[in-house]
Amino acid sequence: MFKKLSNSQSNGDVTLIASECQITGSIIINGNARIDGKVEGSVQATGDLIIGNSAYLEIYAHVSLKLNKVLNLLS
């Protein structure tokens, strides 16, 4: 029913946190990710982190960001 993907098959995968999702805590992602939901905590991704229009973030991030809009950072 399930099979493990080889590295060559999984390189294009993107972890998705959908707009209906809310996560509180630490997230570690090996690869690329897209956030459309709400995340509070910390996010670490080895690939790119794409922030969707519906995303709400209160995070400490160690990532490479790709944005379509201006990102306002609060200290």
MOPAC internal coordinates of N, CA, C and O (Angstrom, degrees):
PM7 1SCF
backbone

  N    0.0000 0     0.00 0     0.00 0    0    0    0
  C    1.4428 1     0.00 0     0.00 0    1    0    0
  C    1.5240 1   110.71 1     0.00 0    2    1    0
  O    1.2310 1   120.06 1   135.91 1    3    2    1
  N    1.3198 1   117.49 1   -44.09 1    3    2    1
  C    1.4597 1   121.86 1   178.39 1    5    3    2
  C    1.5107 1   108.62 1  -114.40 1    6    5    3
  O    1.2310 1   120.48 1   -31.60 1    7    6    5
  N    1.3214 1   116.69 1   148.40 1    7    6    5
  C    1.4538 1   119.23 1   173.33 1    9    7    6
  C    1.5116 1   109.05 1  -139.78 1   10    9    7
  O    1.2310 1   121.15 1   -31.97 1   11   10    9
  N    1.3169 1   115.40 1   148.03 1   11   10    9
  C    1.4510 1   121.45 1   179.30 1   13   11   10
  C    1.5207 1   108.72 1   -78.28 1   14   13   11
  O    1.2310 1   120.68 1   -48.76 1   15   14   13
  N    1.3396 1   116.31 1   131.24 1   15   14   13
  C    1.4546 1   121.04 1   178.78 1   17   15   14
  C    1.5190 1   109.98 1   -82.52 1   18   17   15
  O    1.2310 1   120.48 1   -36.56 1   19   18   17
  N    1.2901 1   116.69 1   143.44 1   19   18   17
  C    1.4583 1   120.14 1   174.36 1   21   19   18
  C    1.5174 1   108.37 1   -74.32 1   22   21   19
  O    1.2310 1   120.31 1   -15.20 1   23   22   21
  N    1.3296 1   117.00 1   164.80 1   23   22   21
  C    1.4674 1   120.98 1   179.64 1   25   23   22
  C    1.5192 1   112.02 1   -56.99 1   26   25   23
  O    1.2310 1   119.95 1   141.85 1   27   26   25
  N    1.3260 1   117.70 1   -38.15 1   27   26   25
  C    1.4641 1   120.23 1  -178.50 1   29   27   26
  C    1.5226 1   111.71 1   -68.23 1   30   29   27
  O    1.2310 1   119.94 1   153.30 1   31   30   29
  N    1.3226 1   117.73 1   -26.70 1   31   30   29
  C    1.4646 1   120.83 1   179.20 1   33   31   30
  C    1.5137 1   112.28 1   -82.05 1   34   33   31
  O    1.2310 1   119.74 1   151.34 1   35   34   33
  N    1.3254 1   118.11 1   -28.66 1   35   34   33
  C    1.4602 1   120.75 1  -172.92 1   37   35   34
  C    1.5211 1   114.16 1   -97.92 1   38   37   35
  O    1.2310 1   118.98 1   176.84 1   39   38   37
  N    1.3156 1   119.55 1    -3.16 1   39   38   37
  C    1.4628 1   121.59 1  -176.91 1   41   39   38
  C    1.5158 1   113.74 1   -60.79 1   42   41   39
  O    1.2310 1   118.70 1   149.30 1   43   42   41
  N    1.3277 1   120.08 1   -30.70 1   43   42   41
  C    1.4501 1   122.55 1  -178.30 1   45   43   42
  C    1.5125 1   113.80 1   -90.25 1   46   45   43
  O    1.2310 1   119.65 1  -178.28 1   47   46   45
  N    1.3250 1   118.28 1     1.72 1   47   46   45
  C    1.4576 1   121.52 1  -177.83 1   49   47   46
  C    1.5251 1   111.50 1   -69.36 1   50   49   47
  O    1.2310 1   121.06 1   -32.19 1   51   50   49
  N    1.3311 1   115.57 1   147.81 1   51   50   49
  C    1.4538 1   122.11 1   176.25 1   53   51   50
  C    1.5214 1   107.68 1  -128.89 1   54   53   51
  O    1.2310 1   120.27 1   -53.44 1   55   54   53
  N    1.3288 1   117.08 1   126.56 1   55   54   53
  C    1.4558 1   121.43 1   174.33 1   57   55   54
  C    1.5184 1   107.55 1   -75.04 1   58   57   55
  O    1.2310 1   120.18 1   -51.37 1   59   58   57
  N    1.3398 1   117.27 1   128.63 1   59   58   57
  C    1.4644 1   121.91 1  -177.22 1   61   59   58
  C    1.5198 1   110.46 1  -114.42 1   62   61   59
  O    1.2310 1   121.25 1   -52.71 1   63   62   61
  N    1.3267 1   115.21 1   127.29 1   63   62   61
  C    1.4547 1   121.67 1   169.61 1   65   63   62
  C    1.5209 1   105.23 1  -107.18 1   66   65   63
  O    1.2310 1   121.05 1   -77.77 1   67   66   65
  N    1.3240 1   115.60 1   102.23 1   67   66   65
  C    1.4637 1   122.90 1  -171.33 1   69   67   66
  C    1.5247 1   112.09 1   -69.09 1   70   69   67
  O    1.2310 1   120.92 1   -17.38 1   71   70   69
  N    1.3262 1   115.85 1   162.62 1   71   70   69
  C    1.4673 1   121.64 1  -176.45 1   73   71   70
  C    1.5308 1   112.08 1   -62.30 1   74   73   71
  O    1.2310 1   119.62 1   157.43 1   75   74   73
  N    1.3156 1   118.34 1   -22.57 1   75   74   73
  C    1.4661 1   121.86 1   179.45 1   77   75   74
  C    1.5243 1   112.34 1   -83.24 1   78   77   75
  O    1.2310 1   120.00 1   173.93 1   79   78   77
  N    1.3468 1   117.60 1    -6.07 1   79   78   77
  C    1.4689 1   122.30 1  -175.28 1   81   79   78
  C    1.5185 1   111.96 1   -93.27 1   82   81   79
  O    1.2310 1   121.51 1   -33.69 1   83   82   81
  N    1.3316 1   114.71 1   146.31 1   83   82   81
  C    1.4591 1   121.92 1   172.57 1   85   83   82
  C    1.5231 1   107.23 1  -133.51 1   86   85   83
  O    1.2310 1   120.42 1   -54.63 1   87   86   85
  N    1.3393 1   116.80 1   125.37 1   87   86   85
  C    1.4541 1   121.75 1  -178.10 1   89   87   86
  C    1.5184 1   109.09 1  -126.30 1   90   89   87
  O    1.2310 1   120.88 1   -47.93 1   91   90   89
  N    1.3336 1   115.93 1   132.07 1   91   90   89
  C    1.4552 1   122.26 1   174.25 1   93   91   90
  C    1.5212 1   107.21 1  -122.17 1   94   93   91
  O    1.2310 1   120.48 1   -56.31 1   95   94   93
  N    1.3450 1   116.70 1   123.69 1   95   94   93
  C    1.4562 1   120.60 1   179.96 1   97   95   94
  C    1.5110 1   111.27 1   135.02 1   98   97   95
  O    1.2310 1   120.73 1    22.58 1   99   98   97
  N    1.3232 1   116.22 1  -157.42 1   99   98   97
  C    1.4600 1   122.46 1  -177.52 1  101   99   98
  C    1.5188 1   110.43 1  -101.72 1  102  101   99
  O    1.2310 1   121.20 1   -43.72 1  103  102  101
  N    1.3313 1   115.30 1   136.28 1  103  102  101
  C    1.4597 1   121.62 1   177.83 1  105  103  102
  C    1.5280 1   107.62 1  -124.32 1  106  105  103
  O    1.2310 1   120.70 1   -51.05 1  107  106  105
  N    1.3274 1   116.27 1   128.95 1  107  106  105
  C    1.4613 1   122.04 1   174.22 1  109  107  106
  C    1.5156 1   106.91 1  -120.70 1  110  109  107
  O    1.2310 1   120.73 1   -58.43 1  111  110  109
  N    1.3405 1   116.21 1   121.57 1  111  110  109
  C    1.4590 1   121.96 1  -176.28 1  113  111  110
  C    1.5247 1   108.95 1  -120.39 1  114  113  111
  O    1.2310 1   120.85 1   -56.41 1  115  114  113
  N    1.3138 1   115.98 1   123.59 1  115  114  113
  C    1.4647 1   121.17 1   175.25 1  117  115  114
  C    1.5136 1   107.71 1   -92.42 1  118  117  115
  O    1.2310 1   120.86 1   -87.37 1  119  118  117
  N    1.3192 1   115.95 1    92.63 1  119  118  117
  C    1.4551 1   121.43 1  -177.90 1  121  119  118
  C    1.5128 1   110.70 1   129.80 1  122  121  119
  O    1.2310 1   120.90 1    21.43 1  123  122  121
  N    1.3334 1   115.88 1  -158.57 1  123  122  121
  C    1.4611 1   123.02 1  -177.82 1  125  123  122
  C    1.5205 1   110.80 1   -88.18 1  126  125  123
  O    1.2310 1   120.97 1   -26.56 1  127  126  125
  N    1.3453 1   115.76 1   153.44 1  127  126  125
  C    1.4604 1   120.41 1   179.53 1  129  127  126
  C    1.5182 1   110.54 1  -145.97 1  130  129  127
  O    1.2310 1   121.29 1   -25.22 1  131  130  129
  N    1.3282 1   115.14 1   154.78 1  131  130  129
  C    1.4617 1   122.39 1   173.84 1  133  131  130
  C    1.5222 1   107.42 1  -129.58 1  134  133  131
  O    1.2310 1   121.16 1   -49.48 1  135  134  133
  N    1.3376 1   115.39 1   130.52 1  135  134  133
  C    1.4621 1   120.51 1   177.75 1  137  135  134
  C    1.5149 1   108.94 1  -112.96 1  138  137  135
  O    1.2310 1   121.12 1   -59.36 1  139  138  137
  N    1.3273 1   115.46 1   120.64 1  139  138  137
  C    1.4617 1   122.60 1   173.61 1  141  139  138
  C    1.5265 1   110.44 1  -114.78 1  142  141  139
  O    1.2310 1   120.22 1   167.45 1  143  142  141
  N    1.3185 1   117.19 1   -12.55 1  143  142  141
  C    1.4603 1   122.20 1  -177.11 1  145  143  142
  C    1.5167 1   112.51 1   -98.98 1  146  145  143
  O    1.2310 1   121.26 1    24.24 1  147  146  145
  N    1.3473 1   115.19 1  -155.76 1  147  146  145
  C    1.4635 1   122.11 1  -177.88 1  149  147  146
  C    1.5230 1   109.03 1  -106.70 1  150  149  147
  O    1.2310 1   120.71 1   -51.15 1  151  150  149
  N    1.3396 1   116.26 1   128.85 1  151  150  149
  C    1.4602 1   121.44 1   178.70 1  153  151  150
  C    1.5227 1   108.69 1  -132.61 1  154  153  151
  O    1.2310 1   121.11 1   -51.17 1  155  154  153
  N    1.3335 1   115.49 1   128.83 1  155  154  153
  C    1.4586 1   122.53 1   174.83 1  157  155  154
  C    1.5206 1   107.05 1  -125.58 1  158  157  155
  O    1.2310 1   120.11 1   -55.26 1  159  158  157
  N    1.3299 1   117.40 1   124.74 1  159  158  157
  C    1.4549 1   120.92 1  -179.84 1  161  159  158
  C    1.5088 1   110.99 1   138.29 1  162  161  159
  O    1.2310 1   120.54 1    48.48 1  163  162  161
  N    1.3283 1   116.57 1  -131.52 1  163  162  161
  C    1.4557 1   120.17 1  -179.99 1  165  163  162
  C    1.5230 1   110.17 1  -128.91 1  166  165  163
  O    1.2310 1   121.32 1   -33.71 1  167  166  165
  N    1.3325 1   115.09 1   146.29 1  167  166  165
  C    1.4583 1   121.60 1   179.54 1  169  167  166
  C    1.5185 1   108.20 1  -130.66 1  170  169  167
  O    1.2310 1   121.11 1   -50.36 1  171  170  169
  N    1.3257 1   115.48 1   129.64 1  171  170  169
  C    1.4622 1   121.66 1   174.61 1  173  171  170
  C    1.5204 1   106.68 1  -129.05 1  174  173  171
  O    1.2310 1   120.74 1   -54.36 1  175  174  173
  N    1.3368 1   116.20 1   125.64 1  175  174  173
  C    1.4609 1   121.26 1   179.41 1  177  175  174
  C    1.5170 1   109.04 1  -132.95 1  178  177  175
  O    1.2310 1   120.55 1   -42.41 1  179  178  177
  N    1.3395 1   116.55 1   137.59 1  179  178  177
  C    1.4557 1   120.27 1   178.60 1  181  179  178
  C    1.5238 1   111.42 1   -79.97 1  182  181  179
  O    1.2310 1   120.34 1   159.88 1  183  182  181
  N    1.3323 1   116.95 1   -20.12 1  183  182  181
  C    1.4590 1   121.72 1   178.04 1  185  183  182
  C    1.5116 1   110.63 1  -107.86 1  186  185  183
  O    1.2310 1   120.64 1    28.34 1  187  186  185
  N    1.3129 1   116.38 1  -151.66 1  187  186  185
  C    1.4639 1   122.38 1   179.87 1  189  187  186
  C    1.5203 1   110.74 1   -83.05 1  190  189  187
  O    1.2310 1   120.65 1   -34.02 1  191  190  189
  N    1.3254 1   116.36 1   145.98 1  191  190  189
  C    1.4588 1   122.71 1   173.43 1  193  191  190
  C    1.5173 1   107.46 1  -112.22 1  194  193  191
  O    1.2310 1   120.76 1   -62.60 1  195  194  193
  N    1.3249 1   116.15 1   117.40 1  195  194  193
  C    1.4632 1   122.20 1   179.94 1  197  195  194
  C    1.5250 1   107.48 1  -100.70 1  198  197  195
  O    1.2310 1   120.74 1   -53.49 1  199  198  197
  N    1.3312 1   116.20 1   126.51 1  199  198  197
  C    1.4637 1   121.91 1  -179.57 1  201  199  198
  C    1.5221 1   107.97 1  -101.16 1  202  201  199
  O    1.2310 1   120.32 1   -62.97 1  203  202  201
  N    1.3282 1   116.99 1   117.03 1  203  202  201
  C    1.4613 1   121.52 1  -179.89 1  205  203  202
  C    1.5204 1   111.79 1   -78.28 1  206  205  203
  O    1.2310 1   120.97 1   -13.84 1  207  206  205
  N    1.3276 1   115.75 1   166.16 1  207  206  205
  C    1.4691 1   121.68 1  -178.47 1  209  207  206
  C    1.5227 1   113.28 1   -62.19 1  210  209  207
  O    1.2310 1   119.84 1   149.39 1  211  210  209
  N    1.3304 1   117.91 1   -30.61 1  211  210  209
  C    1.4653 1   120.97 1  -176.91 1  213  211  210
  C    1.5251 1   112.43 1   -91.95 1  214  213  211
  O    1.2310 1   119.56 1  -177.77 1  215  214  213
  N    1.3220 1   118.45 1     2.23 1  215  214  213
  C    1.4626 1   121.53 1  -175.99 1  217  215  214
  C    1.5252 1   112.21 1   -71.39 1  218  217  215
  O    1.2310 1   121.30 1   -34.93 1  219  218  217
  N    1.3365 1   115.12 1   145.07 1  219  218  217
  C    1.4636 1   122.76 1   172.90 1  221  219  218
  C    1.5254 1   105.93 1  -128.76 1  222  221  219
  O    1.2310 1   120.17 1   -60.65 1  223  222  221
  N    1.3321 1   117.27 1   119.35 1  223  222  221
  C    1.4561 1   121.04 1  -174.70 1  225  223  222
  C    1.5129 1   112.04 1  -126.53 1  226  225  223
  O    1.2310 1   120.84 1   -46.80 1  227  226  225
  N    1.3143 1   116.00 1   133.20 1  227  226  225
  C    1.4668 1   124.05 1   166.17 1  229  227  226
  C    1.5099 1   103.82 1  -129.85 1  230  229  227
  O    1.2310 1   120.98 1   -92.49 1  231  230  229
  N    1.3474 1   115.72 1    87.51 1  231  230  229
  C    1.4593 1   119.47 1  -169.31 1  233  231  230
  C    1.5179 1   112.75 1  -138.34 1  234  233  231
  O    1.2310 1   121.87 1   -22.18 1  235  234  233
  N    1.3225 1   114.02 1   157.82 1  235  234  233
  C    1.4481 1   123.14 1   162.35 1  237  235  234
  C    1.5192 1   103.54 1   -99.38 1  238  237  235
  O    1.2310 1   119.84 1   -58.76 1  239  238  237
  N    1.3399 1   117.91 1   121.24 1  239  238  237
  C    1.4627 1   121.04 1  -173.13 1  241  239  238
  C    1.5157 1   112.13 1  -120.48 1  242  241  239
  O    1.2310 1   121.58 1   -40.97 1  243  242  241
  N    1.3216 1   114.59 1   139.03 1  243  242  241
  C    1.4593 1   122.32 1   171.68 1  245  243  242
  C    1.5240 1   105.65 1  -125.59 1  246  245  243
  O    1.2310 1   121.28 1   -97.83 1  247  246  245
  N    1.3559 1   115.15 1    82.17 1  247  246  245
  C    1.4617 1   120.76 1  -170.95 1  249  247  246
  C    1.5266 1   110.83 1  -151.38 1  250  249  247
  O    1.2310 1   121.60 1    -9.08 1  251  250  249
  N    1.3248 1   114.53 1   170.92 1  251  250  249
  C    1.4584 1   122.42 1   169.16 1  253  251  250
  C    1.5209 1   106.38 1  -103.06 1  254  253  251
  O    1.2310 1   119.83 1   -57.23 1  255  254  253
  N    1.3417 1   117.93 1   122.77 1  255  254  253
  C    1.4577 1   121.27 1  -174.72 1  257  255  254
  C    1.5222 1   112.73 1   -99.29 1  258  257  255
  O    1.2310 1   120.79 1   -36.57 1  259  258  257
  N    1.3450 1   116.10 1   143.43 1  259  258  257
  C    1.4600 1   122.95 1   169.59 1  261  259  258
  C    1.5183 1   106.57 1  -123.57 1  262  261  259
  O    1.2310 1   120.81 1   -62.37 1  263  262  261
  N    1.3411 1   116.06 1   117.63 1  263  262  261
  C    1.4621 1   120.78 1  -175.11 1  265  263  262
  C    1.5233 1   111.01 1  -121.97 1  266  265  263
  O    1.2310 1   121.10 1   -34.88 1  267  266  265
  N    1.3290 1   115.49 1   145.12 1  267  266  265
  C    1.4583 1   121.10 1   173.76 1  269  267  266
  C    1.5153 1   110.88 1   -98.20 1  270  269  267
  O    1.2310 1   119.86 1   167.45 1  271  270  269
  N    1.3175 1   117.87 1   -12.55 1  271  270  269
  C    1.4588 1   122.50 1  -178.58 1  273  271  270
  C    1.5208 1   109.12 1  -132.54 1  274  273  271
  O    1.2310 1   120.71 1    -5.28 1  275  274  273
  N    1.3098 1   116.25 1   174.72 1  275  274  273
  C    1.4556 1   122.77 1   178.26 1  277  275  274
  C    1.5265 1   108.66 1   -69.84 1  278  277  275
  O    1.2310 1   120.53 1   -42.79 1  279  278  277
  N    1.3215 1   116.58 1   137.21 1  279  278  277
  C    1.4478 1   122.55 1   177.53 1  281  279  278
  C    1.5227 1   108.78 1  -104.05 1  282  281  279
  O    1.2310 1   120.31 1   -59.79 1  283  282  281
  N    1.3249 1   117.01 1   120.21 1  283  282  281
  C    1.4615 1   121.50 1   176.01 1  285  283  282
  C    1.5111 1   108.87 1   -95.22 1  286  285  283
  O    1.2310 1   120.64 1   -58.98 1  287  286  285
  N    1.3344 1   116.39 1   121.02 1  287  286  285
  C    1.4485 1   121.06 1  -179.14 1  289  287  286
  C    1.5090 1   109.86 1  -104.01 1  290  289  287
  O    1.2310 1   121.22 1   -44.06 1  291  290  289
  N    1.3238 1   115.27 1   135.94 1  291  290  289
  C    1.4646 1   121.91 1   177.90 1  293  291  290
  C    1.5164 1   108.44 1  -111.18 1  294  293  291
  O    1.2310 1   120.65 1   -36.86 1  295  294  293
  N    1.3115 1   116.36 1   143.14 1  295  294  293
  C    1.4787 1   118.37 1   178.14 1  297  295  294
  C    1.5141 1   110.35 1  -102.99 1  298  297  295
  O    1.2310 1   120.10 1   180.00 1  299  298  297

